[in-house]
């Protein structure tokens, strides 16, 4: 099933690779079935943030820049000005950096975007963190969902366009924050893929049905099981699983 031109594609493929050549190879194989690409710390540290954005954009891929800014408001605002360039669909900051910091990022994106203003979203609780880690290691009391709701509410009040959350929090966030607030969900694992280091997970079709705006998928597509085939095959399977629900 090819990707219809008039259908929203929520699939963001994570380019968690050490080299730009490898990232470009994945884009070339999968762009027919992708709504965009997540680039993060590994690739940007290896090859440079702006060169990577330009290279992925040149191949026709929209970029979700996943650098999770967290610092004082002035520093995050200045960094946001640098990355609010053409080709960037959205970038993120940590919600627990505070409301002033989140507001600074959003203001910088509004003032600096060259043509199309990127969305700014907040990271709530990492999907690798479960209940025990949240309470005993991070030192945040209460349950994960309550922490996510609190941080997401702060993000919306700060003017952000949405948040990163696990699929398990989608329904609660939709009810609390409305239909237009973006929910970007990592922790997506097709039934045929291993969970890896993700703890709060859901299948692509489950996440889309629950109300995810975007789903982020990495290793199941970039390094699929042999039984699935190539990255292109994996991307096609994921697209075919979510297309009926769009």
Phi, psi and omega in degrees: 000115178286161179281115179295142183293334185263010181251135175296135177248114184270003188276118173249117182269128183278119179267067181272068182238157181277344183231152178291325179301317179293320178298316180296323178298318179294317179300314181298326180283330193245354190298338177296336186242009184250145173270347180168184184224136175268126172242139188225207190298317185297306183292318181292325178290327182281318190244347182099131187298305184294319175300323179293315178303313182297319183292316180292320179297322180297334178271003177094012182260129171284147188248129165261109183273109188254073179252353172050062180301136174206112180191191177294155186306318182297318181294316179294323176298316180294319177296323180295324176299323182293321187266355179278068185240166178302140181101341180270113177287317179196160172220168187231160175226161176280127178300326184282009169283349176105159185291324178297320179294316179298318179297322179297320179296316181294318180297319179296319179296320180294322185276337190252344185301133184290308181229296180258120183290124178289151173284149176242125182234158183251144175272125181271265178243125182305143183288351175276355182257123176259188184300314183296316179296319181300314184281311190272328183259312180282332177085021178262122180284165176086185184270164183299315183300320179296320178295318179296315180299317180297312181294320180293322177297320177296321179298315179295319179295335180275357178096003180291158185273346182173192181218162166266131180212166174282157179302333184290344179261000186303308186300315180295320180290321177300315181295321185279327192241357171096169187284336185272343181290127183288134175239112182252121192239110164281194182070030180259125181223115173302160182300333183271005184248152176286150181291329181065223183265011178273140183247329181250089193240169179199157176284161180304314183292325177297318182294317180294318178297327181287340177121017177294139175282317178221147174241133182256123182230127181249264189305324178301336177259316185283335177220066187288159175300151181303326182293340180274321180113224184273173174300322177298316178300315181297317179297321179295317179299318179294316179301315181295333180284331183260337186306321181297343185256008182263000000 
